[in-house]
């Protein structure tokens, strides 16, 4: 039974590494982005607001944890949990600013892009919320599918096909 729950450790390694990096980006960019004039309001580094905590730091930490689980575990259920956690965090990155007025007196919680040009405002929206969330959700979903689709006994079979199953006469 335990062997059925084991999967090759390399099965979630690349996805896990990408999710760890994206989780770090999502959690740290609101805190260090103002150094590079890449920020949401308030445009000051290392300032914690409710919007930064709920919409960026917590989903970034959840993505990071999901990536670590994918990197470190060889158990199917742990890998599936890590992928599902990261996918939920990616969805929260993408949709959190849309749903935040429900609990914030009809005001969006994330703030506004701090740049003045349209191109930079779009880059901030994509780099802080929608783009990073979409990429996280896609990678986590891909990892979830790879892990879920493994057979219960993932041992390779190296036996040749028996001769009696191969056709002896050409068909045609």
SENU-578086 format. One record per atom (N, C-alpha, C, O): residue number from 1; atom name; x, y, z. Coordinates in Angstrom, 3 decimals, decimal comma, m for minus. Layout:
<recs>
n atom xx yy zz
NUM CA X Y Z .
...
</recs>
This chain:
<recs>
n atom xx yy zz
1 N 0,821 m1,195 0,000 .
1 CA 0,000 0,000 0,000 .
1 C 0,866 1,259 0,000 .
1 O 0,586 2,207 m0,733 .
2 N 1,910 1,268 0,817 .
2 CA 2,761 2,453 0,847 .
2 C 3,474 2,656 m0,476 .
2 O 3,733 3,790 m0,877 .
3 N 3,789 1,577 m1,148 .
3 CA 4,473 1,723 m2,422 .
3 C 3,569 2,398 m3,454 .
3 O 4,054 3,116 m4,328 .
4 N 2,271 2,173 m3,356 .
4 CA 1,332 2,806 m4,274 .
4 C 1,312 4,321 m4,085 .
4 O 1,009 5,055 m5,025 .
5 N 1,630 4,795 m2,886 .
5 CA 1,607 6,227 m2,618 .
5 C 2,929 6,898 m2,944 .
5 O 3,015 8,126 m2,930 .
6 N 3,963 6,113 m3,236 .
6 CA 5,277 6,667 m3,553 .
6 C 5,341 7,034 m5,033 .
6 O 4,814 6,323 m5,888 .
7 N 5,982 8,135 m5,311 .
7 CA 6,223 8,553 m6,692 .
7 C 7,686 8,956 m6,804 .
7 O 8,313 9,258 m5,788 .
8 N 8,238 8,968 m7,988 .
8 CA 9,630 9,413 m8,122 .
8 C 9,782 10,852 m7,629 .
8 O 8,956 11,708 m7,944 .
9 N 10,813 11,112 m6,874 .
9 CA 11,018 12,430 m6,278 .
9 C 11,193 13,501 m7,345 .
9 O 10,870 14,666 m7,111 .
10 N 11,693 13,127 m8,496 .
10 CA 11,910 14,119 m9,554 .
10 C 10,606 14,525 m10,236 .
10 O 10,615 15,442 m11,056 .
11 N 9,501 13,881 m9,929 .
11 CA 8,238 14,138 m10,623 .
11 C 7,780 15,591 m10,466 .
11 O 7,215 16,148 m11,407 .
12 N 8,001 16,217 m9,322 .
12 CA 7,556 17,597 m9,143 .
12 C 8,682 18,582 m8,971 .
12 O 8,453 19,704 m8,519 .
13 N 9,913 18,191 m9,324 .
13 CA 11,084 19,023 m9,016 .
13 C 11,104 20,332 m9,804 .
13 O 11,291 21,392 m9,207 .
14 N 10,923 20,292 m11,091 .
14 CA 10,997 21,517 m11,896 .
14 C 9,831 22,436 m11,554 .
14 O 10,017 23,641 m11,380 .
15 N 8,640 21,875 m11,457 .
15 CA 7,482 22,681 m11,083 .
15 C 7,666 23,264 m9,692 .
15 O 7,337 24,427 m9,457 .
16 N 8,187 22,470 m8,773 .
16 CA 8,417 22,947 m7,416 .
16 C 9,403 24,095 m7,377 .
16 O 9,188 25,080 m6,670 .
17 N 10,483 23,977 m8,132 .
17 CA 11,473 25,050 m8,163 .
17 C 10,880 26,332 m8,741 .
17 O 11,104 27,417 m8,203 .
18 N 10,128 26,214 m9,828 .
18 CA 9,487 27,393 m10,414 .
18 C 8,490 28,024 m9,448 .
18 O 8,401 29,249 m9,359 .
19 N 7,741 27,197 m8,726 .
19 CA 6,769 27,727 m7,775 .
19 C 7,450 28,399 m6,590 .
19 O 6,955 29,407 m6,086 .
20 N 8,576 27,857 m6,139 .
20 CA 9,331 28,505 m5,065 .
20 C 9,782 29,892 m5,517 .
20 O 9,633 30,865 m4,776 .
21 N 10,329 29,988 m6,723 .
21 CA 10,796 31,276 m7,234 .
21 C 9,642 32,263 m7,426 .
21 O 9,769 33,439 m7,084 .
22 N 8,526 31,795 m7,967 .
22 CA 7,372 32,675 m8,150 .
22 C 6,761 33,085 m6,816 .
22 O 6,281 34,210 m6,681 .
23 N 6,771 32,193 m5,829 .
23 CA 6,284 32,548 m4,504 .
23 C 7,143 33,613 m3,857 .
23 O 6,630 34,536 m3,224 .
24 N 8,454 33,485 m4,015 .
24 CA 9,356 34,519 m3,504 .
24 C 9,095 35,857 m4,201 .
24 O 9,039 36,901 m3,551 .
25 N 8,937 35,817 m5,524 .
25 CA 8,653 37,034 m6,273 .
25 C 7,357 37,676 m5,763 .
25 O 7,332 38,867 m5,453 .
26 N 6,289 36,887 m5,679 .
26 CA 4,992 37,432 m5,289 .
26 C 4,975 38,001 m3,884 .
26 O 4,290 38,991 m3,627 .
27 N 5,724 37,388 m2,965 .
27 CA 5,727 37,862 m1,582 .
27 C 6,682 39,033 m1,370 .
27 O 6,433 39,881 m0,514 .
28 N 7,765 39,091 m2,134 .
28 CA 8,778 40,119 m1,887 .
28 C 8,668 41,346 m2,788 .
28 O 9,134 42,419 m2,403 .
29 N 8,069 41,227 m3,970 .
29 CA 8,033 42,366 m4,884 .
29 C 7,270 43,557 m4,304 .
29 O 7,666 44,688 m4,584 .
30 N 6,209 43,387 m3,519 .
30 CA 5,584 44,591 m2,957 .
30 C 6,469 45,285 m1,922 .
30 O 6,300 46,477 m1,664 .
31 N 7,404 44,555 m1,334 .
31 CA 8,266 45,135 m0,308 .
31 C 9,528 45,758 m0,877 .
31 O 10,024 46,743 m0,330 .
32 N 10,063 45,203 m1,973 .
32 CA 11,308 45,727 m2,542 .
32 C 11,095 46,436 m3,876 .
32 O 12,004 47,116 m4,352 .
33 N 9,937 46,300 m4,485 .
33 CA 9,658 46,940 m5,766 .
33 C 9,815 48,456 m5,771 .
33 O 10,293 49,008 m6,762 .
34 N 9,429 49,151 m4,695 .
34 CA 9,603 50,610 m4,701 .
34 C 11,046 51,069 m4,884 .
34 O 11,267 52,189 m5,345 .
35 N 12,028 50,251 m4,543 .
35 CA 13,419 50,612 m4,798 .
35 C 13,685 50,800 m6,292 .
35 O 14,570 51,562 m6,682 .
36 N 12,907 50,094 m7,128 .
36 CA 13,106 50,116 m8,579 .
36 C 11,991 50,880 m9,296 .
36 O 11,847 50,760 m10,512 .
37 N 11,203 51,665 m8,556 .
37 CA 10,066 52,417 m9,089 .
37 C 9,065 51,477 m9,751 .
37 O 8,501 51,778 m10,803 .
38 N 8,863 50,341 m9,109 .
38 CA 7,927 49,307 m9,573 .
38 C 7,075 48,957 m8,360 .
38 O 7,445 48,096 m7,562 .
39 N 5,923 49,634 m8,223 .
39 CA 5,197 49,489 m6,962 .
39 C 3,719 49,780 m7,125 .
39 O 3,282 50,379 m8,108 .
40 N 2,971 49,344 m6,143 .
40 CA 1,592 49,743 m5,919 .
40 C 1,600 50,699 m4,733 .
40 O 2,544 50,706 m3,943 .
41 N 0,564 51,493 m4,611 .
41 CA 0,498 52,418 m3,482 .
41 C 0,328 51,630 m2,187 .
41 O m0,420 50,652 m2,167 .
42 N 0,986 52,019 m1,123 .
42 CA 1,912 53,134 m0,964 .
42 C 3,261 52,813 m1,595 .
42 O 3,746 51,683 m1,532 .
43 N 3,848 53,826 m2,199 .
43 CA 5,098 53,662 m2,938 .
43 C 6,303 53,776 m1,993 .
43 O 7,179 54,620 m2,183 .
44 N 6,327 52,912 m0,977 .
44 CA 7,448 52,907 m0,026 .
44 C 7,821 51,461 0,279 .
44 O 6,958 50,605 0,477 .
45 N 9,126 51,212 0,312 .
45 CA 9,626 49,855 0,522 .
45 C 9,420 49,409 1,970 .
45 O 9,454 50,223 2,892 .
46 N 9,210 48,135 2,151 .
46 CA 9,089 47,470 3,440 .
46 C 7,965 48,046 4,292 .
46 O 8,059 48,056 5,520 .
47 N 6,906 48,524 3,650 .
47 CA 5,731 48,996 4,366 .
47 C 4,652 47,928 4,249 .
47 O 4,271 47,535 3,146 .
48 N 4,167 47,467 5,385 .
48 CA 3,121 46,452 5,391 .
48 C 1,758 47,123 5,484 .
48 O 1,516 47,948 6,365 .
49 N 0,885 46,763 4,577 .
49 CA m0,508 47,197 4,622 .
49 C m1,369 45,936 4,584 .
49 O m0,883 44,845 4,285 .
50 N m2,634 46,102 4,887 .
50 CA m3,543 44,951 4,840 .
50 C m3,596 44,368 3,428 .
50 O m3,632 43,150 3,253 .
51 N m3,601 45,249 2,419 .
51 CA m3,628 44,774 1,033 .
51 C m2,396 43,973 0,679 .
51 O m2,502 42,935 0,026 .
52 N m1,232 44,430 1,096 .
52 CA 0,000 43,698 0,797 .
52 C 0,029 42,359 1,510 .
52 O 0,470 41,363 0,939 .
53 N m0,430 42,324 2,735 .
53 CA m0,403 41,060 3,478 .
53 C m1,383 40,061 2,885 .
53 O m1,004 38,924 2,601 .
54 N m2,652 40,465 2,689 .
54 CA m3,686 39,530 2,253 .
54 C m3,611 39,178 0,772 .
54 O m3,950 38,059 0,387 .
55 N m3,172 40,118 m0,062 .
55 CA m3,239 39,888 m1,502 .
55 C m1,900 39,530 m2,132 .
55 O m1,870 39,101 m3,285 .
56 N m0,784 39,693 m1,409 .
56 CA 0,513 39,420 m2,015 .
56 C 1,405 38,537 m1,142 .
56 O 1,934 37,534 m1,620 .
57 N 1,575 38,894 0,117 .
57 CA 2,511 38,151 0,961 .
57 C 1,974 36,760 1,315 .
57 O 2,704 35,776 1,200 .
58 N 0,714 36,665 1,741 .
58 CA 0,164 35,342 2,079 .
58 C 0,044 34,412 0,877 .
58 O 0,423 33,247 0,993 .
59 N m0,466 34,866 m0,285 .
59 CA m0,466 33,955 m1,430 .
59 C 0,940 33,613 m1,907 .
59 O 1,176 32,511 m2,403 .
60 N 1,883 34,555 m1,760 .
60 CA 3,273 34,252 m2,108 .
60 C 3,853 33,186 m1,187 .
60 O 4,566 32,288 m1,635 .
61 N 3,541 33,293 0,105 .
61 CA 4,011 32,282 1,063 .
61 C 3,365 30,928 0,796 .
61 O 4,021 29,894 0,924 .
62 N 2,081 30,923 0,425 .
62 CA 1,405 29,654 0,104 .
62 C 2,007 29,027 m1,147 .
62 O 2,180 27,810 m1,212 .
63 N 2,325 29,849 m2,136 .
63 CA 2,975 29,331 m3,346 .
63 C 4,347 28,774 m3,012 .
63 O 4,715 27,701 m3,490 .
64 N 5,100 29,488 m2,202 .
64 CA 6,422 29,032 m1,775 .
64 C 6,310 27,684 m1,056 .
64 O 7,080 26,767 m1,343 .
65 N 5,361 27,555 m0,128 .
65 CA 5,171 26,298 0,608 .
65 C 4,767 25,163 m0,335 .
65 O 5,275 24,048 m0,213 .
66 N 3,861 25,437 m1,272 .
66 CA 3,481 24,419 m2,252 .
66 C 4,668 23,966 m3,085 .
66 O 4,810 22,777 m3,370 .
67 N 5,524 24,909 m3,479 .
67 CA 6,725 24,557 m4,237 .
67 C 7,701 23,729 m3,421 .
67 O 8,300 22,788 m3,941 .
68 N 7,870 24,070 m2,143 .
68 CA 8,758 23,292 m1,267 .
68 C 8,226 21,874 m1,099 .
68 O 9,002 20,919 m1,099 .
69 N 6,910 21,727 m0,956 .
69 CA 6,325 20,388 m0,849 .
69 C 6,569 19,584 m2,126 .
69 O 6,857 18,389 m2,063 .
70 N 6,453 20,234 m3,274 .
70 CA 6,716 19,528 m4,532 .
70 C 8,188 19,156 m4,674 .
70 O 8,512 18,122 m5,259 .
71 N 9,071 19,981 m4,150 .
71 CA 10,503 19,690 m4,226 .
71 C 10,941 18,582 m3,276 .
71 O 11,811 17,780 m3,612 .
72 N 10,344 18,537 m2,100 .
72 CA 10,912 17,703 m1,045 .
72 C 10,222 16,366 m0,816 .
72 O 10,808 15,479 m0,195 .
73 N 9,019 16,198 m1,288 .
73 CA 8,284 14,984 m0,943 .
73 C 8,332 13,948 m2,057 .
73 O 8,551 14,266 m3,226 .
74 N 8,123 12,708 m1,658 .
74 CA 7,985 11,618 m2,618 .
74 C 6,653 10,904 m2,420 .
74 O 6,410 9,863 m3,030 .
75 N 5,797 11,455 m1,577 .
75 CA 4,481 10,865 m1,333 .
75 C 3,434 11,562 m2,196 .
75 O 3,395 12,790 m2,275 .
76 N 2,605 10,778 m2,829 .
76 CA 1,617 11,286 m3,773 .
76 C 0,678 12,307 m3,128 .
76 O 0,424 13,359 m3,715 .
77 N 0,165 12,020 m1,943 .
77 CA m0,794 12,933 m1,316 .
77 C m0,153 14,265 m0,940 .
77 O m0,790 15,312 m1,050 .
78 N 1,076 14,234 m0,506 .
78 CA 1,777 15,471 m0,169 .
78 C 2,035 16,297 m1,423 .
78 O 1,882 17,519 m1,407 .
79 N 2,422 15,642 m2,496 .
79 CA 2,649 16,338 m3,760 .
79 C 1,356 16,947 m4,287 .
79 O 1,349 18,087 m4,752 .
80 N 0,270 16,196 m4,215 .
80 CA m1,015 16,719 m4,666 .
80 C m1,458 17,905 m3,822 .
80 O m1,998 18,875 m4,353 .
81 N m1,233 17,838 m2,504 .
81 CA m1,581 18,959 m1,633 .
81 C m0,744 20,192 m1,978 .
81 O m1,272 21,302 m2,043 .
82 N 0,554 20,002 m2,198 .
82 CA 1,419 21,128 m2,559 .
82 C 0,986 21,779 m3,860 .
82 O 0,961 23,005 m3,963 .
83 N 0,642 20,967 m4,858 .
83 CA 0,197 21,513 m6,148 .
83 C m1,143 22,234 m6,000 .
83 O m1,337 23,304 m6,577 .
84 N m2,069 21,656 m5,230 .
84 CA m3,376 22,296 m5,026 .
84 C m3,235 23,597 m4,242 .
84 O m3,920 24,576 m4,538 .
85 N m2,353 23,615 m3,244 .
85 CA m2,111 24,828 m2,469 .
85 C m1,558 25,938 m3,360 .
85 O m2,000 27,084 m3,279 .
86 N m0,603 25,600 m4,198 .
86 CA m0,030 26,593 m5,102 .
86 C m1,058 27,062 m6,138 .
86 O m1,086 28,246 m6,476 .
87 N m1,890 26,171 m6,639 .
87 CA m2,920 26,566 m7,610 .
87 C m3,930 27,513 m6,971 .
87 O m4,351 28,487 m7,595 .
88 N m4,320 27,231 m5,733 .
88 CA m5,244 28,123 m5,023 .
88 C m4,599 29,489 m4,777 .
88 O m5,260 30,521 m4,887 .
89 N m3,316 29,490 m4,446 .
89 CA m2,605 30,755 m4,242 .
89 C m2,523 31,549 m5,549 .
89 O m2,672 32,771 m5,543 .
90 N m2,290 30,860 m6,660 .
90 CA m2,264 31,539 m7,955 .
90 C m3,616 32,146 m8,298 .
90 O m3,696 33,258 m8,820 .
91 N m4,673 31,405 m8,001 .
91 CA m6,014 31,951 m8,231 .
91 C m6,265 33,158 m7,335 .
91 O m6,912 34,118 m7,753 .
92 N m5,755 33,113 m6,106 .
92 CA m5,939 34,242 m5,198 .
92 C m5,142 35,461 m5,668 .
92 O m5,623 36,589 m5,558 .
93 N m3,943 35,251 m6,185 .
93 CA m3,192 36,362 m6,776 .
93 C m4,013 37,018 m7,884 .
93 O m4,087 38,244 m7,970 .
94 N m4,620 36,204 m8,719 .
94 CA m5,343 36,711 m9,880 .
94 C m6,670 37,366 m9,500 .
94 O m7,022 38,412 m10,045 .
95 N m7,403 36,760 m8,574 .
95 CA m8,764 37,218 m8,281 .
95 C m8,911 37,963 m6,962 .
95 O m9,987 38,489 m6,679 .
96 N m7,872 38,022 m6,154 .
96 CA m7,981 38,659 m4,843 .
96 C m8,380 40,116 m4,904 .
96 O m9,201 40,570 m4,107 .
97 N m7,804 40,858 m5,845 .
97 CA m8,157 42,276 m5,948 .
97 C m9,590 42,467 m6,436 .
97 O m10,218 43,482 m6,137 .
98 N m10,106 41,496 m7,183 .
98 CA m11,482 41,581 m7,669 .
98 C m12,466 41,357 m6,526 .
98 O m13,488 42,038 m6,448 .
99 N m12,165 40,398 m5,628 .
99 CA m13,070 40,067 m4,542 .
99 C m12,842 40,887 m3,276 .
99 O m13,679 40,848 m2,374 .
100 N m11,758 41,618 m3,178 .
100 CA m11,470 42,359 m1,946 .
100 C m12,512 43,413 m1,575 .
100 O m12,660 43,685 m0,383 .
101 N m13,247 44,025 m2,508 .
101 CA m14,283 44,967 m2,063 .
101 C m15,398 44,314 m1,242 .
101 O m16,143 45,014 m0,556 .
102 N m15,522 43,001 m1,299 .
102 CA m16,565 42,329 m0,517 .
102 C m16,360 42,501 0,981 .
102 O m17,339 42,560 1,725 .
103 N m15,137 42,581 1,439 .
103 CA m14,881 42,737 2,871 .
103 C m14,187 44,059 3,209 .
103 O m13,815 44,272 4,363 .
104 N m14,006 44,941 2,239 .
104 CA m13,294 46,195 2,467 .
104 C m14,161 47,413 2,119 .
104 O m13,676 48,359 1,498 .
105 N m15,423 47,395 2,510 .
105 CA m16,340 48,529 2,317 .
105 C m16,395 49,007 0,869 .
105 O m16,344 50,208 0,603 .
106 N m16,496 48,073 m0,053 .
106 CA m16,625 48,342 m1,488 .
106 C m15,424 49,056 m2,102 .
106 O m15,563 49,711 m3,135 .
107 N m14,259 48,944 m1,492 .
107 CA m13,031 49,520 m2,043 .
107 C m12,039 48,404 m2,330 .
107 O m11,902 47,489 m1,518 .
108 N m11,333 48,453 m3,477 .
108 CA m10,323 47,436 m3,734 .
108 C m9,180 47,560 m2,725 .
108 O m8,750 48,667 m2,403 .
109 N m8,697 46,441 m2,236 .
109 CA m7,715 46,412 m1,163 .
109 C m6,289 46,546 m1,653 .
109 O m5,425 46,943 m0,870 .
110 N m5,999 46,239 m2,887 .
110 CA m4,625 46,185 m3,360 .
110 C m3,945 47,516 m3,600 .
110 O m2,720 47,556 m3,715 .
111 N m4,683 48,598 m3,679 .
111 CA m4,085 49,892 m3,990 .
111 C m4,112 50,146 m5,489 .
111 O m4,815 49,466 m6,236 .
112 N m3,334 51,137 m5,916 .
112 CA m3,263 51,517 m7,320 .
112 C m1,815 51,433 m7,790 .
112 O m0,897 51,628 m6,994 .
113 N m1,597 51,143 m9,082 .
113 CA m0,222 51,184 m9,592 .
113 C 0,366 52,576 m9,392 .
113 O m0,311 53,581 m9,612 .
114 N 1,623 52,631 m8,975 .
114 CA 2,251 53,903 m8,628 .
114 C 2,890 54,606 m9,829 .
114 O 3,228 55,786 m9,726 .
115 N 3,063 53,936 m10,937 .
115 CA 3,718 54,550 m12,101 .
115 C 2,789 55,529 m12,803 .
115 O 1,573 55,499 m12,617 .
116 N 3,380 56,388 m13,604 .
116 CA 2,608 57,400 m14,317 .
116 C 2,287 57,000 m15,745 .
116 O 1,283 57,453 m16,293 .
117 N 3,117 56,158 m16,370 .
117 CA 2,873 55,775 m17,760 .
117 C 1,959 54,557 m17,833 .
117 O 1,935 53,726 m16,924 .
118 N 1,223 54,466 m18,910 .
118 CA 0,279 53,363 m19,096 .
118 C 1,011 52,025 m19,166 .
118 O 0,550 51,042 m18,586 .
119 N 2,137 51,974 m19,864 .
119 CA 2,880 50,725 m20,025 .
119 C 3,367 50,208 m18,666 .
119 O 3,264 49,015 m18,382 .
120 N 3,893 51,099 m17,837 .
120 CA 4,377 50,675 m16,522 .
120 C 3,231 50,281 m15,594 .
120 O 3,391 49,380 m14,771 .
121 N 2,085 50,936 m15,712 .
121 CA 0,926 50,563 m14,899 .
121 C 0,452 49,150 m15,264 .
121 O 0,083 48,364 m14,392 .
122 N 0,469 48,844 m16,556 .
122 CA 0,104 47,496 m17,002 .
122 C 1,140 46,488 m16,515 .
122 O 0,780 45,407 m16,050 .
123 N 2,418 46,831 m16,617 .
123 CA 3,481 45,933 m16,147 .
123 C 3,358 45,678 m14,652 .
123 O 3,610 44,564 m14,193 .
124 N 2,974 46,694 m13,886 .
124 CA 2,795 46,493 m12,446 .
124 C 1,599 45,597 m12,159 .
124 O 1,674 44,733 m11,286 .
125 N 0,502 45,786 m12,875 .
125 CA m0,680 44,929 m12,673 .
125 C m0,354 43,475 m13,003 .
125 O m0,739 42,563 m12,272 .
126 N 0,351 43,270 m14,102 .
126 CA 0,698 41,902 m14,514 .
126 C 1,740 41,294 m13,565 .
126 O 1,626 40,126 m13,193 .
127 N 2,738 42,065 m13,179 .
127 CA 3,821 41,555 m12,348 .
127 C 3,473 41,387 m10,890 .
127 O 4,129 40,622 m10,183 .
128 N 2,452 42,087 m10,423 .
128 CA 2,055 41,969 m9,026 .
128 C 0,907 40,990 m8,832 .
128 O 0,879 40,268 m7,834 .
129 N m0,042 40,949 m9,765 .
129 CA m1,259 40,185 m9,518 .
129 C m1,599 39,205 m10,638 .
129 O m1,350 38,007 m10,502 .
130 N m2,161 39,693 m11,736 .
130 CA m2,773 38,795 m12,718 .
130 C m1,771 37,906 m13,438 .
130 O m2,023 36,713 m13,606 .
131 N m0,666 38,446 m13,859 .
131 CA 0,311 37,636 m14,594 .
131 C 0,962 36,589 m13,727 .
131 O 1,025 35,418 m14,100 .
132 N 1,445 36,998 m12,576 .
132 CA 2,117 36,050 m11,684 .
132 C 1,118 34,997 m11,189 .
132 O 1,473 33,825 m11,056 .
133 N m0,119 35,402 m10,917 .
133 CA m1,135 34,430 m10,482 .
133 C m1,485 33,434 m11,560 .
133 O m1,658 32,247 m11,283 .
134 N m1,591 33,909 m12,796 .
134 CA m1,892 33,003 m13,905 .
134 C m0,781 32,004 m14,151 .
134 O m1,044 30,829 m14,404 .
135 N 0,455 32,459 m14,079 .
135 CA 1,589 31,553 m14,287 .
135 C 1,675 30,535 m13,145 .
135 O 1,932 29,355 m13,386 .
136 N 1,465 30,980 m11,916 .
136 CA 1,481 30,065 m10,771 .
136 C 0,386 29,021 m10,921 .
136 O 0,640 27,830 m10,745 .
137 N m0,833 29,451 m11,245 .
137 CA m1,941 28,510 m11,401 .
137 C m1,675 27,515 m12,531 .
137 O m2,012 26,337 m12,408 .
138 N m1,080 27,974 m13,620 .
138 CA m0,789 27,078 m14,744 .
138 C 0,271 26,041 m14,369 .
138 O 0,101 24,855 m14,650 .
139 N 1,354 26,476 m13,743 .
139 CA 2,421 25,539 m13,358 .
139 C 1,916 24,550 m12,318 .
139 O 2,204 23,356 m12,400 .
140 N 1,166 25,043 m11,342 .
140 CA 0,645 24,149 m10,303 .
140 C m0,354 23,150 m10,887 .
140 O m0,368 21,985 m10,491 .
141 N m1,178 23,593 m11,812 .
141 CA m2,130 22,675 m12,454 .
141 C m1,417 21,625 m13,284 .
141 O m1,818 20,462 m13,302 .
142 N m0,365 22,033 m13,968 .
142 CA 0,437 21,088 m14,732 .
142 C 1,059 20,046 m13,799 .
142 O 1,029 18,852 m14,097 .
143 N 1,622 20,490 m12,675 .
143 CA 2,216 19,559 m11,713 .
143 C 1,155 18,639 m11,136 .
143 O 1,394 17,442 m10,983 .
144 N m0,010 19,177 m10,815 .
144 CA m1,103 18,368 m10,277 .
144 C m1,499 17,273 m11,266 .
144 O m1,691 16,119 m10,883 .
145 N m1,617 17,644 m12,536 .
145 CA m1,975 16,656 m13,561 .
145 C m0,916 15,583 m13,740 .
145 O m1,244 14,408 m13,905 .
146 N 0,356 15,976 m13,709 .
146 CA 1,435 14,989 m13,852 .
146 C 1,432 14,002 m12,697 .
146 O 1,639 12,805 m12,899 .
147 N 1,200 14,492 m11,496 .
147 CA 1,212 13,622 m10,319 .
147 C m0,028 12,742 m10,309 .
147 O 0,059 11,548 m10,021 .
148 N m1,172 13,319 m10,620 .
148 CA m2,429 12,573 m10,595 .
148 C m2,441 11,472 m11,653 .
148 O m3,023 10,412 m11,425 .
149 N m1,814 11,700 m12,797 .
149 CA m1,887 10,742 m13,890 .
149 C m0,918 9,573 m13,753 .
149 O m0,946 8,655 m14,572 .
150 N m0,072 9,589 m12,745 .
150 CA 0,834 8,458 m12,541 .
150 C 0,044 7,209 m12,174 .
150 O m0,907 7,296 m11,398 .
151 N 0,407 6,066 m12,703 .
151 CA m0,270 4,846 m12,269 .
151 C 0,071 4,538 m10,821 .
151 O 1,077 5,012 m10,292 .
152 N m0,791 3,729 m10,178 .
152 CA m0,540 3,448 m8,764 .
152 C 0,763 2,731 m8,526 .
152 O 1,410 2,949 m7,502 .
153 N 1,159 1,887 m9,439 .
153 CA 2,451 1,230 m9,318 .
153 C 3,301 1,723 m10,480 .
153 O 3,201 1,203 m11,591 .
154 N 4,112 2,698 m10,233 .
154 CA 4,845 3,375 m11,300 .
154 C 6,175 2,709 m11,619 .
154 O 7,135 3,393 m11,973 .
155 N 6,251 1,392 m11,501 .
155 CA 7,497 0,710 m11,832 .
155 C 7,515 0,408 m13,324 .
155 O 6,529 m0,112 m13,846 .
156 N 8,599 0,714 m14,027 .
156 CA 8,648 0,459 m15,468 .
156 C 8,769 m1,033 m15,763 .
156 O 9,390 m1,789 m15,016 .
157 N 8,166 m1,424 m16,857 .
157 CA 8,217 m2,817 m17,282 .
157 C 9,188 m2,899 m18,446 .
157 O 8,999 m2,226 m19,460 .
158 N 10,236 m3,725 m18,312 .
158 CA 11,250 m3,848 m19,349 .
158 C 11,148 m5,168 m20,109 .
158 O 12,102 m5,563 m20,779 .
159 N 10,014 m5,852 m20,018 .
159 CA 9,868 m7,136 m20,694 .
159 C 9,460 m6,895 m22,143 .
159 O 8,657 m6,006 m22,428 .
160 N 10,021 m7,697 m23,065 .
160 CA 9,610 m7,556 m24,477 .
160 C 8,212 m8,125 m24,684 .
160 O 7,726 m8,930 m23,889 .
161 N 7,588 m7,697 m25,751 .
161 CA 6,265 m8,194 m26,101 .
161 C 6,404 m9,644 m26,552 .
161 O 7,273 m9,944 m27,371 .
162 N 5,560 m10,566 m26,034 .
162 CA 5,649 m11,964 m26,459 .
162 C 5,423 m12,108 m27,967 .
162 O 4,662 m11,350 m28,568 .
163 N 6,095 m13,094 m28,567 .
163 CA 6,066 m13,287 m30,015 .
163 C 4,676 m13,659 m30,508 .
163 O 4,313 m13,299 m31,628 .
164 N 3,874 m14,378 m29,694 .
164 CA 2,572 m14,810 m30,197 .
164 C 1,586 m13,663 m30,327 .
164 O 0,541 m13,834 m30,955 .
165 N 1,874 m12,509 m29,761 .
165 CA 0,953 m11,378 m29,927 .
165 C 1,280 m10,540 m31,144 .
165 O 0,491 m9,675 m31,524 .
166 N 2,426 m10,774 m31,764 .
166 CA 2,793 m10,021 m32,948 .
166 C 2,212 m10,710 m34,183 .
166 O 2,222 m11,939 m34,248 .
167 N 1,703 m9,952 m35,169 .
167 CA 1,138 m10,579 m36,366 .
167 C 2,216 m11,275 m37,176 .
167 O 3,319 m10,754 m37,345 .
168 N 1,879 m12,487 m37,687 .
168 CA 2,836 m13,244 m38,466 .
168 C 2,702 m12,970 m39,969 .
168 O 3,681 m13,084 m40,707 .
169 N 1,510 m12,614 m40,418 .
169 CA 1,310 m12,337 m41,830 .
169 C 1,087 m10,846 m42,022 .
169 O 0,460 m10,193 m41,187 .
170 N 1,591 m10,315 m43,106 .
170 CA 1,341 m8,896 m43,356 .
170 C m0,134 m8,649 m43,626 .
170 O m0,792 m9,429 m44,314 .
171 N m0,630 m7,580 m43,089 .
171 CA m2,026 m7,218 m43,281 .
171 C m2,110 m6,270 m44,460 .
171 O m1,324 m5,325 m44,536 .
172 N m3,011 m6,484 m45,360 .
172 CA m3,091 m5,521 m46,452 .
172 C m3,660 m6,038 m47,640 .
172 O m3,780 m5,318 m48,631 .
</recs>
